[in-house]
Amino acid sequence: MSITPLMPVYPRCGVRPVRGEHCHLIDEDGTRYLDFASGIAVNLLGHSHAGLIGAIQKQAATLMHVSNLYGSPQGERLAQMLVDSTFGDTVFFTNSGAEAVEAAIKTARAYHQNAGDAGDKNRFELITFHNAFHGRTMATISASNQEKMHHGFSPLLAGFKYAPFDDLEAAKALIGPQTAGFLVEPIQGEGGIRPASQEFMQGLRALADEHGLMLILDEVQCGVARTGKLYAYEHYGIEPDIMATAKGIGGGFPLGACIATEKAARGMTFGTHGSTYGGNPLAMAAGTAVMEAVANEEFLGEVREKGERLRKGLEQFIGNYPELFELVRGKGLMLGLKMKMESRPFFVHLRDNHQLLTVAAGDNTIRIIPPLVIGDAEIDEFFDKLSAGAASFKVPEPA
């Protein structure tokens, strides 16, 4: 038998964590790594947050799962917290970001198609944007224009048109009689930590209003305090109709949510959508603990301050290595270090030789997405490791 027990869809590296302590991961051989990857923006409270651990332990000992056939006091509480803290009026809980985006896509279509005389059954297309990442399901890979994600999975699902990111005129040109809305990441994560411009986000909101379309935001990676606001749309002075959130919302426990206004959710009636595990009491306990920790101005202000310190340090740092680095971008503690070459060799070098965990992304970018609970000691350690890594890095010879 040549195939591995874990299906070989990931090129897994040699780091094999078995334990976490605050902002560090410890390998099975005892090696300590500074974690500025956070499980790809998931472990926003680090790896040993007492409040999160305690909430999960208590709920696990009380009730883990009952299905959505019954009332959910736990789900109602977390949904109310999200409604009170965002633009939304109603929440559907999922187990992942891809499921949250799927629910958002269905909500947008149902807004037009399940609304009786007020709807339009011809409206099913979403305008999405180049270099986006919305998940790995058939609908979410179809929502992306990336060939590498499409390969081997044809035919794709119909209903998506692609425009260049941050190009309002190109998006406007794609609007037609079948358009249901826009689906966009306010800050592209996998695409290279690329924030949308103010004009683009406000322009999409205006186009959606003008044409009766849904503005769907994918805040799976940039949401839940990551940028110094609870959700990134707050930076732009707009509100979406529908939003997908996940990753950090469970602090490490699998959890996602589709949040919508009452108007946008008009088509999501009995029987239109569901999930066996979605919103189970254990996930709700994790999400509630996260929201209690991060959904306050004191915590969010600290994220902004730490993000500004990191950004200023990075901007000063890259001046020492003009041959390696081009610029720093992002918001809060969602930062990208754009390189002048393919970023993966440097990402591997930091990991294997300097025990610093980051995440590679598109557009030759290194993602710097630490736990939101980092302190001065972790920031100092980060710059020590990054500086040592840059000093010892040998640029690969062209193939």
TIVEX-542700 format. One record per residue (C-alpha): residue in three letters; residue number from 1; x, y, z. Coordinates in steps of 0.25 Angstrom, whole numbers, plus 5000, padded with zeros to 4 digits. Layout:
BEGIN
type->ala | seq->NUM | px->X | py->Y | pz->Z;
...
***
This chain:
BEGIN
type->met | seq->1 | px->5000 | py->5000 | pz->5000;
type->ser | seq->2 | px->5007 | py->5013 | pz->4995;
type->ile | seq->3 | px->4996 | py->5023 | pz->4999;
type->thr | seq->4 | px->4998 | py->5029 | pz->5013;
type->pro | seq->5 | px->4987 | py->5028 | pz->5023;
type->leu | seq->6 | px->4985 | py->5043 | pz->5023;
type->met | seq->7 | px->4980 | py->5046 | pz->5009;
type->pro | seq->8 | px->4993 | py->5052 | pz->5002;
type->val | seq->9 | px->4986 | py->5066 | pz->4998;
type->tyr | seq->10 | px->4996 | py->5074 | pz->5007;
type->pro | seq->11 | px->5011 | py->5075 | pz->5005;
type->arg | seq->12 | px->5013 | py->5074 | pz->5020;
type->cys | seq->13 | px->5026 | py->5079 | pz->5026;
type->gly | seq->14 | px->5035 | py->5073 | pz->5036;
type->val | seq->15 | px->5029 | py->5081 | pz->5048;
type->arg | seq->16 | px->5020 | py->5072 | pz->5056;
type->pro | seq->17 | px->5014 | py->5081 | pz->5068;
type->val | seq->18 | px->5008 | py->5073 | pz->5080;
type->arg | seq->19 | px->5006 | py->5084 | pz->5090;
type->gly | seq->20 | px->5004 | py->5099 | pz->5090;
type->glu | seq->21 | px->5008 | py->5110 | pz->5100;
type->his | seq->22 | px->5002 | py->5124 | pz->5098;
type->cys | seq->23 | px->5009 | py->5128 | pz->5085;
type->his | seq->24 | px->5018 | py->5116 | pz->5083;
type->leu | seq->25 | px->5017 | py->5102 | pz->5078;
type->ile | seq->26 | px->5025 | py->5091 | pz->5083;
type->asp | seq->27 | px->5029 | py->5080 | pz->5074;
type->glu | seq->28 | px->5029 | py->5065 | pz->5078;
type->asp | seq->29 | px->5044 | py->5066 | pz->5079;
type->gly | seq->30 | px->5043 | py->5078 | pz->5088;
type->thr | seq->31 | px->5046 | py->5089 | pz->5078;
type->arg | seq->32 | px->5039 | py->5102 | pz->5081;
type->tyr | seq->33 | px->5034 | py->5110 | pz->5070;
type->leu | seq->34 | px->5029 | py->5125 | pz->5070;
type->asp | seq->35 | px->5015 | py->5124 | pz->5064;
type->phe | seq->36 | px->5012 | py->5136 | pz->5055;
type->ala | seq->37 | px->5003 | py->5127 | pz->5047;
type->ser | seq->38 | px->4992 | py->5124 | pz->5057;
type->gly | seq->39 | px->4987 | py->5112 | pz->5049;
type->ile | seq->40 | px->4985 | py->5122 | pz->5037;
type->ala | seq->41 | px->4978 | py->5133 | pz->5046;
type->val | seq->42 | px->4970 | py->5123 | pz->5054;
type->asn | seq->43 | px->4977 | py->5123 | pz->5068;
type->leu | seq->44 | px->4974 | py->5137 | pz->5071;
type->leu | seq->45 | px->4975 | py->5135 | pz->5086;
type->gly | seq->46 | px->4988 | py->5127 | pz->5085;
type->his | seq->47 | px->4989 | py->5112 | pz->5090;
type->ser | seq->48 | px->4986 | py->5112 | pz->5104;
type->his | seq->49 | px->4975 | py->5123 | pz->5107;
type->ala | seq->50 | px->4969 | py->5119 | pz->5120;
type->gly | seq->51 | px->4955 | py->5125 | pz->5117;
type->leu | seq->52 | px->4954 | py->5118 | pz->5104;
type->ile | seq->53 | px->4959 | py->5104 | pz->5109;
type->gly | seq->54 | px->4950 | py->5106 | pz->5122;
type->ala | seq->55 | px->4938 | py->5108 | pz->5113;
type->ile | seq->56 | px->4940 | py->5096 | pz->5104;
type->gln | seq->57 | px->4943 | py->5087 | pz->5116;
type->lys | seq->58 | px->4931 | py->5091 | pz->5123;
type->gln | seq->59 | px->4922 | py->5090 | pz->5111;
type->ala | seq->60 | px->4928 | py->5076 | pz->5107;
type->ala | seq->61 | px->4925 | py->5071 | pz->5121;
type->thr | seq->62 | px->4910 | py->5076 | pz->5120;
type->leu | seq->63 | px->4905 | py->5075 | pz->5106;
type->met | seq->64 | px->4912 | py->5074 | pz->5093;
type->his | seq->65 | px->4902 | py->5071 | pz->5082;
type->val | seq->66 | px->4887 | py->5070 | pz->5080;
type->ser | seq->67 | px->4884 | py->5074 | pz->5066;
type->asn | seq->68 | px->4876 | py->5085 | pz->5061;
type->leu | seq->69 | px->4863 | py->5078 | pz->5063;
type->tyr | seq->70 | px->4863 | py->5085 | pz->5076;
type->gly | seq->71 | px->4863 | py->5099 | pz->5082;
type->ser | seq->72 | px->4877 | py->5104 | pz->5085;
type->pro | seq->73 | px->4880 | py->5113 | pz->5097;
type->gln | seq->74 | px->4895 | py->5113 | pz->5094;
type->gly | seq->75 | px->4893 | py->5116 | pz->5079;
type->glu | seq->76 | px->4883 | py->5127 | pz->5082;
type->arg | seq->77 | px->4893 | py->5134 | pz->5092;
type->leu | seq->78 | px->4904 | py->5134 | pz->5082;
type->ala | seq->79 | px->4895 | py->5138 | pz->5070;
type->gln | seq->80 | px->4890 | py->5150 | pz->5079;
type->met | seq->81 | px->4904 | py->5154 | pz->5082;
type->leu | seq->82 | px->4908 | py->5154 | pz->5067;
type->val | seq->83 | px->4895 | py->5162 | pz->5064;
type->asp | seq->84 | px->4898 | py->5172 | pz->5074;
type->ser | seq->85 | px->4912 | py->5174 | pz->5070;
type->thr | seq->86 | px->4910 | py->5175 | pz->5055;
type->phe | seq->87 | px->4901 | py->5180 | pz->5043;
type->gly | seq->88 | px->4893 | py->5166 | pz->5044;
type->asp | seq->89 | px->4880 | py->5162 | pz->5049;
type->thr | seq->90 | px->4881 | py->5147 | pz->5047;
type->val | seq->91 | px->4892 | py->5136 | pz->5048;
type->phe | seq->92 | px->4893 | py->5122 | pz->5042;
type->phe | seq->93 | px->4904 | py->5114 | pz->5049;
type->thr | seq->94 | px->4914 | py->5105 | pz->5041;
type->asn | seq->95 | px->4926 | py->5097 | pz->5043;
type->ser | seq->96 | px->4936 | py->5104 | pz->5034;
type->gly | seq->97 | px->4938 | py->5116 | pz->5026;
type->ala | seq->98 | px->4935 | py->5109 | pz->5013;
type->glu | seq->99 | px->4921 | py->5105 | pz->5018;
type->ala | seq->100 | px->4919 | py->5119 | pz->5023;
type->val | seq->101 | px->4922 | py->5124 | pz->5009;
type->glu | seq->102 | px->4913 | py->5114 | pz->5003;
type->ala | seq->103 | px->4902 | py->5118 | pz->5012;
type->ala | seq->104 | px->4905 | py->5133 | pz->5008;
type->ile | seq->105 | px->4904 | py->5129 | pz->4993;
type->lys | seq->106 | px->4891 | py->5122 | pz->4995;
type->thr | seq->107 | px->4885 | py->5133 | pz->5003;
type->ala | seq->108 | px->4888 | py->5143 | pz->4992;
type->arg | seq->109 | px->4881 | py->5134 | pz->4982;
type->ala | seq->110 | px->4870 | py->5131 | pz->4991;
type->tyr | seq->111 | px->4868 | py->5146 | pz->4993;
type->his | seq->112 | px->4865 | py->5148 | pz->4978;
type->gln | seq->113 | px->4858 | py->5134 | pz->4975;
type->asn | seq->114 | px->4850 | py->5130 | pz->4988;
type->ala | seq->115 | px->4844 | py->5144 | pz->4990;
type->gly | seq->116 | px->4831 | py->5141 | pz->4982;
type->asp | seq->117 | px->4826 | py->5153 | pz->4974;
type->ala | seq->118 | px->4837 | py->5162 | pz->4980;
type->gly | seq->119 | px->4848 | py->5153 | pz->4974;
type->asp | seq->120 | px->4854 | py->5150 | pz->4961;
type->lys | seq->121 | px->4857 | py->5135 | pz->4958;
type->asn | seq->122 | px->4867 | py->5139 | pz->4947;
type->arg | seq->123 | px->4877 | py->5145 | pz->4957;
type->phe | seq->124 | px->4887 | py->5135 | pz->4961;
type->glu | seq->125 | px->4901 | py->5140 | pz->4957;
type->leu | seq->126 | px->4911 | py->5146 | pz->4966;
type->ile | seq->127 | px->4922 | py->5155 | pz->4962;
type->thr | seq->128 | px->4935 | py->5151 | pz->4969;
type->phe | seq->129 | px->4949 | py->5155 | pz->4968;
type->his | seq->130 | px->4963 | py->5151 | pz->4963;
type->asn | seq->131 | px->4972 | py->5144 | pz->4973;
type->ala | seq->132 | px->4961 | py->5142 | pz->4983;
type->phe | seq->133 | px->4960 | py->5130 | pz->4992;
type->his | seq->134 | px->4947 | py->5126 | pz->4997;
type->gly | seq->135 | px->4948 | py->5111 | pz->5000;
type->arg | seq->136 | px->4950 | py->5097 | pz->4995;
type->thr | seq->137 | px->4936 | py->5092 | pz->4992;
type->met | seq->138 | px->4931 | py->5092 | pz->4978;
type->ala | seq->139 | px->4923 | py->5105 | pz->4979;
type->thr | seq->140 | px->4935 | py->5112 | pz->4986;
type->ile | seq->141 | px->4945 | py->5108 | pz->4976;
type->ser | seq->142 | px->4936 | py->5112 | pz->4965;
type->ala | seq->143 | px->4935 | py->5125 | pz->4971;
type->ser | seq->144 | px->4950 | py->5127 | pz->4969;
type->asn | seq->145 | px->4957 | py->5129 | pz->4956;
type->gln | seq->146 | px->4969 | py->5122 | pz->4960;
type->glu | seq->147 | px->4973 | py->5110 | pz->4950;
type->lys | seq->148 | px->4981 | py->5103 | pz->4961;
type->met | seq->149 | px->4968 | py->5101 | pz->4969;
type->his | seq->150 | px->4960 | py->5097 | pz->4957;
type->his | seq->151 | px->4970 | py->5086 | pz->4952;
type->gly | seq->152 | px->4964 | py->5072 | pz->4952;
type->phe | seq->153 | px->4950 | py->5077 | pz->4957;
type->ser | seq->154 | px->4943 | py->5080 | pz->4944;
type->pro | seq->155 | px->4932 | py->5084 | pz->4941;
type->leu | seq->156 | px->4931 | py->5096 | pz->4950;
type->leu | seq->157 | px->4918 | py->5101 | pz->4955;
type->ala | seq->158 | px->4911 | py->5112 | pz->4947;
type->gly | seq->159 | px->4908 | py->5125 | pz->4953;
type->phe | seq->160 | px->4921 | py->5133 | pz->4955;
type->lys | seq->161 | px->4927 | py->5144 | pz->4947;
type->tyr | seq->162 | px->4941 | py->5149 | pz->4951;
type->ala | seq->163 | px->4946 | py->5164 | pz->4951;
type->pro | seq->164 | px->4960 | py->5169 | pz->4955;
type->phe | seq->165 | px->4961 | py->5172 | pz->4970;
type->asp | seq->166 | px->4960 | py->5186 | pz->4974;
type->asp | seq->167 | px->4955 | py->5190 | pz->4960;
type->leu | seq->168 | px->4941 | py->5196 | pz->4961;
type->glu | seq->169 | px->4939 | py->5199 | pz->4946;
type->ala | seq->170 | px->4942 | py->5185 | pz->4943;
type->ala | seq->171 | px->4932 | py->5180 | pz->4953;
type->lys | seq->172 | px->4921 | py->5190 | pz->4948;
type->ala | seq->173 | px->4923 | py->5185 | pz->4934;
type->leu | seq->174 | px->4919 | py->5171 | pz->4938;
type->ile | seq->175 | px->4906 | py->5174 | pz->4944;
type->gly | seq->176 | px->4894 | py->5168 | pz->4936;
type->pro | seq->177 | px->4880 | py->5163 | pz->4937;
type->gln | seq->178 | px->4885 | py->5150 | pz->4943;
type->thr | seq->179 | px->4894 | py->5157 | pz->4954;
type->ala | seq->180 | px->4890 | py->5154 | pz->4968;
type->gly | seq->181 | px->4901 | py->5161 | pz->4975;
type->phe | seq->182 | px->4916 | py->5163 | pz->4978;
type->leu | seq->183 | px->4925 | py->5153 | pz->4987;
type->val | seq->184 | px->4938 | py->5160 | pz->4991;
type->glu | seq->185 | px->4949 | py->5159 | pz->5002;
type->pro | seq->186 | px->4951 | py->5173 | pz->5008;
type->ile | seq->187 | px->4965 | py->5168 | pz->5010;
type->gln | seq->188 | px->4970 | py->5157 | pz->5001;
type->gly | seq->189 | px->4977 | py->5147 | pz->5010;
type->glu | seq->190 | px->4982 | py->5135 | pz->5001;
type->gly | seq->191 | px->4984 | py->5146 | pz->4990;
type->gly | seq->192 | px->4995 | py->5153 | pz->4998;
type->ile | seq->193 | px->4989 | py->5162 | pz->5009;
type->arg | seq->194 | px->4983 | py->5172 | pz->4999;
type->pro | seq->195 | px->4973 | py->5182 | pz->5005;
type->ala | seq->196 | px->4963 | py->5187 | pz->4996;
type->ser | seq->197 | px->4962 | py->5202 | pz->4994;
type->gln | seq->198 | px->4952 | py->5211 | pz->5001;
type->glu | seq->199 | px->4947 | py->5215 | pz->4987;
type->phe | seq->200 | px->4945 | py->5200 | pz->4983;
type->met | seq->201 | px->4937 | py->5196 | pz->4995;
type->gln | seq->202 | px->4929 | py->5208 | pz->4996;
type->gly | seq->203 | px->4926 | py->5207 | pz->4981;
type->leu | seq->204 | px->4922 | py->5192 | pz->4982;
type->arg | seq->205 | px->4912 | py->5196 | pz->4992;
type->ala | seq->206 | px->4907 | py->5208 | pz->4984;
type->leu | seq->207 | px->4905 | py->5198 | pz->4971;
type->ala | seq->208 | px->4898 | py->5188 | pz->4980;
type->asp | seq->209 | px->4888 | py->5198 | pz->4985;
type->glu | seq->210 | px->4886 | py->5204 | pz->4971;
type->his | seq->211 | px->4884 | py->5190 | pz->4964;
type->gly | seq->212 | px->4876 | py->5183 | pz->4976;
type->leu | seq->213 | px->4888 | py->5173 | pz->4978;
type->met | seq->214 | px->4894 | py->5167 | pz->4990;
type->leu | seq->215 | px->4908 | py->5171 | pz->4995;
type->ile | seq->216 | px->4914 | py->5158 | pz->5001;
type->leu | seq->217 | px->4927 | py->5160 | pz->5009;
type->asp | seq->218 | px->4936 | py->5148 | pz->5011;
type->glu | seq->219 | px->4942 | py->5151 | pz->5025;
type->val | seq->220 | px->4947 | py->5137 | pz->5028;
type->gln | seq->221 | px->4961 | py->5141 | pz->5029;
type->cys | seq->222 | px->4960 | py->5156 | pz->5032;
type->gly | seq->223 | px->4949 | py->5156 | pz->5042;
type->val | seq->224 | px->4948 | py->5154 | pz->5057;
type->ala | seq->225 | px->4957 | py->5165 | pz->5062;
type->arg | seq->226 | px->4968 | py->5162 | pz->5053;
type->thr | seq->227 | px->4970 | py->5176 | pz->5047;
type->gly | seq->228 | px->4967 | py->5183 | pz->5060;
type->lys | seq->229 | px->4952 | py->5185 | pz->5057;
type->leu | seq->230 | px->4943 | py->5173 | pz->5060;
type->tyr | seq->231 | px->4940 | py->5172 | pz->5045;
type->ala | seq->232 | px->4948 | py->5178 | pz->5034;
type->tyr | seq->233 | px->4936 | py->5185 | pz->5027;
type->glu | seq->234 | px->4936 | py->5195 | pz->5038;
type->his | seq->235 | px->4949 | py->5201 | pz->5033;
type->tyr | seq->236 | px->4942 | py->5205 | pz->5020;
type->gly | seq->237 | px->4929 | py->5212 | pz->5026;
type->ile | seq->238 | px->4920 | py->5202 | pz->5019;
type->glu | seq->239 | px->4911 | py->5190 | pz->5023;
type->pro | seq->240 | px->4909 | py->5177 | pz->5015;
type->asp | seq->241 | px->4896 | py->5170 | pz->5013;
type->ile | seq->242 | px->4902 | py->5156 | pz->5016;
type->met | seq->243 | px->4915 | py->5152 | pz->5022;
type->ala | seq->244 | px->4923 | py->5139 | pz->5024;
type->thr | seq->245 | px->4932 | py->5138 | pz->5036;
type->ala | seq->246 | px->4940 | py->5126 | pz->5042;
type->lys | seq->247 | px->4954 | py->5123 | pz->5046;
type->gly | seq->248 | px->4957 | py->5132 | pz->5058;
type->ile | seq->249 | px->4942 | py->5132 | pz->5063;
type->gly | seq->250 | px->4944 | py->5118 | pz->5069;
type->gly | seq->251 | px->4958 | py->5121 | pz->5074;
type->gly | seq->252 | px->4963 | py->5107 | pz->5069;
type->phe | seq->253 | px->4950 | py->5100 | pz->5070;
type->pro | seq->254 | px->4943 | py->5098 | pz->5056;
type->leu | seq->255 | px->4932 | py->5108 | pz->5055;
type->gly | seq->256 | px->4927 | py->5118 | pz->5044;
type->ala | seq->257 | px->4915 | py->5126 | pz->5042;
type->cys | seq->258 | px->4907 | py->5133 | pz->5031;
type->ile | seq->259 | px->4902 | py->5147 | pz->5036;
type->ala | seq->260 | px->4891 | py->5154 | pz->5029;
type->thr | seq->261 | px->4881 | py->5166 | pz->5030;
type->glu | seq->262 | px->4866 | py->5162 | pz->5031;
type->lys | seq->263 | px->4864 | py->5167 | pz->5017;
type->ala | seq->264 | px->4875 | py->5159 | pz->5011;
type->ala | seq->265 | px->4871 | py->5146 | pz->5018;
type->arg | seq->266 | px->4856 | py->5147 | pz->5013;
type->gly | seq->267 | px->4858 | py->5135 | pz->5005;
type->met | seq->268 | px->4864 | py->5126 | pz->5016;
type->thr | seq->269 | px->4851 | py->5120 | pz->5021;
type->phe | seq->270 | px->4848 | py->5106 | pz->5027;
type->gly | seq->271 | px->4855 | py->5095 | pz->5019;
type->thr | seq->272 | px->4864 | py->5104 | pz->5010;
type->his | seq->273 | px->4877 | py->5101 | pz->5018;
type->gly | seq->274 | px->4882 | py->5092 | pz->5029;
type->ser | seq->275 | px->4894 | py->5086 | pz->5036;
type->thr | seq->276 | px->4895 | py->5074 | pz->5045;
type->tyr | seq->277 | px->4907 | py->5079 | pz->5053;
type->gly | seq->278 | px->4905 | py->5094 | pz->5051;
type->gly | seq->279 | px->4903 | py->5102 | pz->5064;
type->asn | seq->280 | px->4905 | py->5090 | pz->5073;
type->pro | seq->281 | px->4906 | py->5094 | pz->5088;
type->leu | seq->282 | px->4921 | py->5091 | pz->5088;
type->ala | seq->283 | px->4924 | py->5100 | pz->5077;
type->met | seq->284 | px->4915 | py->5111 | pz->5083;
type->ala | seq->285 | px->4923 | py->5110 | pz->5096;
type->ala | seq->286 | px->4936 | py->5113 | pz->5088;
type->gly | seq->287 | px->4930 | py->5124 | pz->5080;
type->thr | seq->288 | px->4924 | py->5131 | pz->5092;
type->ala | seq->289 | px->4937 | py->5130 | pz->5100;
type->val | seq->290 | px->4944 | py->5137 | pz->5088;
type->met | seq->291 | px->4934 | py->5148 | pz->5086;
type->glu | seq->292 | px->4934 | py->5151 | pz->5101;
type->ala | seq->293 | px->4949 | py->5152 | pz->5100;
type->val | seq->294 | px->4951 | py->5161 | pz->5087;
type->ala | seq->295 | px->4938 | py->5168 | pz->5084;
type->asn | seq->296 | px->4941 | py->5180 | pz->5093;
type->glu | seq->297 | px->4948 | py->5193 | pz->5090;
type->glu | seq->298 | px->4960 | py->5191 | pz->5100;
type->phe | seq->299 | px->4964 | py->5178 | pz->5093;
type->leu | seq->300 | px->4962 | py->5183 | pz->5079;
type->gly | seq->301 | px->4970 | py->5196 | pz->5082;
type->glu | seq->302 | px->4981 | py->5187 | pz->5087;
type->val | seq->303 | px->4981 | py->5179 | pz->5074;
type->arg | seq->304 | px->4982 | py->5193 | pz->5066;
type->glu | seq->305 | px->4994 | py->5197 | pz->5075;
type->lys | seq->306 | px->5001 | py->5184 | pz->5073;
type->gly | seq->307 | px->4999 | py->5184 | pz->5059;
type->glu | seq->308 | px->5004 | py->5198 | pz->5057;
type->arg | seq->309 | px->5017 | py->5194 | pz->5065;
type->leu | seq->310 | px->5019 | py->5182 | pz->5056;
type->arg | seq->311 | px->5016 | py->5190 | pz->5043;
type->lys | seq->312 | px->5026 | py->5201 | pz->5047;
type->gly | seq->313 | px->5036 | py->5191 | pz->5051;
type->leu | seq->314 | px->5035 | py->5183 | pz->5038;
type->glu | seq->315 | px->5035 | py->5196 | pz->5030;
type->gln | seq->316 | px->5048 | py->5200 | pz->5036;
type->phe | seq->317 | px->5054 | py->5185 | pz->5035;
type->ile | seq->318 | px->5051 | py->5184 | pz->5020;
type->gly | seq->319 | px->5060 | py->5196 | pz->5018;
type->asn | seq->320 | px->5072 | py->5188 | pz->5022;
type->tyr | seq->321 | px->5069 | py->5177 | pz->5011;
type->pro | seq->322 | px->5065 | py->5184 | pz->4999;
type->glu | seq->323 | px->5069 | py->5173 | pz->4990;
type->leu | seq->324 | px->5059 | py->5164 | pz->4998;
type->phe | seq->325 | px->5047 | py->5172 | pz->5001;
type->glu | seq->326 | px->5037 | py->5181 | pz->4994;
type->leu | seq->327 | px->5027 | py->5186 | pz->5004;
type->val | seq->328 | px->5018 | py->5184 | pz->5016;
type->arg | seq->329 | px->5003 | py->5184 | pz->5015;
type->gly | seq->330 | px->4990 | py->5180 | pz->5023;
type->lys | seq->331 | px->4983 | py->5185 | pz->5035;
type->gly | seq->332 | px->4984 | py->5182 | pz->5050;
type->leu | seq->333 | px->4990 | py->5168 | pz->5052;
type->met | seq->334 | px->4988 | py->5163 | pz->5038;
type->leu | seq->335 | px->5000 | py->5168 | pz->5031;
type->gly | seq->336 | px->5007 | py->5164 | pz->5018;
type->leu | seq->337 | px->5022 | py->5165 | pz->5015;
type->lys | seq->338 | px->5023 | py->5166 | pz->5000;
type->met | seq->339 | px->5036 | py->5160 | pz->4994;
type->lys | seq->340 | px->5044 | py->5163 | pz->4981;
type->met | seq->341 | px->5043 | py->5148 | pz->4978;
type->glu | seq->342 | px->5035 | py->5135 | pz->4981;
type->ser | seq->343 | px->5033 | py->5136 | pz->4996;
type->arg | seq->344 | px->5032 | py->5121 | pz->4999;
type->pro | seq->345 | px->5047 | py->5118 | pz->5000;
type->phe | seq->346 | px->5048 | py->5130 | pz->5011;
type->phe | seq->347 | px->5036 | py->5125 | pz->5018;
type->val | seq->348 | px->5042 | py->5111 | pz->5019;
type->his | seq->349 | px->5056 | py->5117 | pz->5023;
type->leu | seq->350 | px->5049 | py->5124 | pz->5035;
type->arg | seq->351 | px->5042 | py->5111 | pz->5039;
type->asp | seq->352 | px->5053 | py->5101 | pz->5038;
type->asn | seq->353 | px->5065 | py->5109 | pz->5042;
type->his | seq->354 | px->5060 | py->5120 | pz->5051;
type->gln | seq->355 | px->5047 | py->5114 | pz->5057;
type->leu | seq->356 | px->5038 | py->5125 | pz->5053;
type->leu | seq->357 | px->5025 | py->5121 | pz->5047;
type->thr | seq->358 | px->5018 | py->5130 | pz->5037;
type->val | seq->359 | px->5009 | py->5127 | pz->5025;
type->ala | seq->360 | px->5013 | py->5128 | pz->5010;
type->ala | seq->361 | px->5002 | py->5135 | pz->5001;
type->gly | seq->362 | px->5000 | py->5139 | pz->4987;
type->asp | seq->363 | px->5007 | py->5151 | pz->4980;
type->asn | seq->364 | px->5021 | py->5147 | pz->4986;
type->thr | seq->365 | px->5016 | py->5150 | pz->5000;
type->ile | seq->366 | px->5019 | py->5145 | pz->5014;
type->arg | seq->367 | px->5006 | py->5146 | pz->5023;
type->ile | seq->368 | px->5009 | py->5151 | pz->5038;
type->ile | seq->369 | px->4997 | py->5147 | pz->5045;
type->pro | seq->370 | px->5000 | py->5144 | pz->5060;
type->pro | seq->371 | px->4991 | py->5141 | pz->5071;
type->leu | seq->372 | px->4984 | py->5154 | pz->5075;
type->val | seq->373 | px->4989 | py->5153 | pz->5090;
type->ile | seq->374 | px->5004 | py->5155 | pz->5086;
type->gly | seq->375 | px->5012 | py->5164 | pz->5095;
type->asp | seq->376 | px->5025 | py->5172 | pz->5095;
type->ala | seq->377 | px->5033 | py->5159 | pz->5097;
type->glu | seq->378 | px->5027 | py->5152 | pz->5085;
type->ile | seq->379 | px->5029 | py->5164 | pz->5076;
type->asp | seq->380 | px->5043 | py->5165 | pz->5080;
type->glu | seq->381 | px->5045 | py->5150 | pz->5078;
type->phe | seq->382 | px->5039 | py->5152 | pz->5064;
type->phe | seq->383 | px->5048 | py->5163 | pz->5060;
type->asp | seq->384 | px->5060 | py->5155 | pz->5065;
type->lys | seq->385 | px->5057 | py->5143 | pz->5057;
type->leu | seq->386 | px->5053 | py->5150 | pz->5045;
type->ser | seq->387 | px->5066 | py->5158 | pz->5045;
type->ala | seq->388 | px->5074 | py->5146 | pz->5047;
type->gly | seq->389 | px->5066 | py->5139 | pz->5036;
type->ala | seq->390 | px->5068 | py->5150 | pz->5026;
type->ala | seq->391 | px->5083 | py->5151 | pz->5029;
type->ser | seq->392 | px->5085 | py->5136 | pz->5027;
type->phe | seq->393 | px->5076 | py->5135 | pz->5015;
type->lys | seq->394 | px->5082 | py->5131 | pz->5002;
type->val | seq->395 | px->5074 | py->5135 | pz->4990;
type->pro | seq->396 | px->5071 | py->5122 | pz->4981;
type->glu | seq->397 | px->5078 | py->5122 | pz->4968;
type->pro | seq->398 | px->5069 | py->5123 | pz->4956;
type->ala | seq->399 | px->5064 | py->5110 | pz->4950;
***
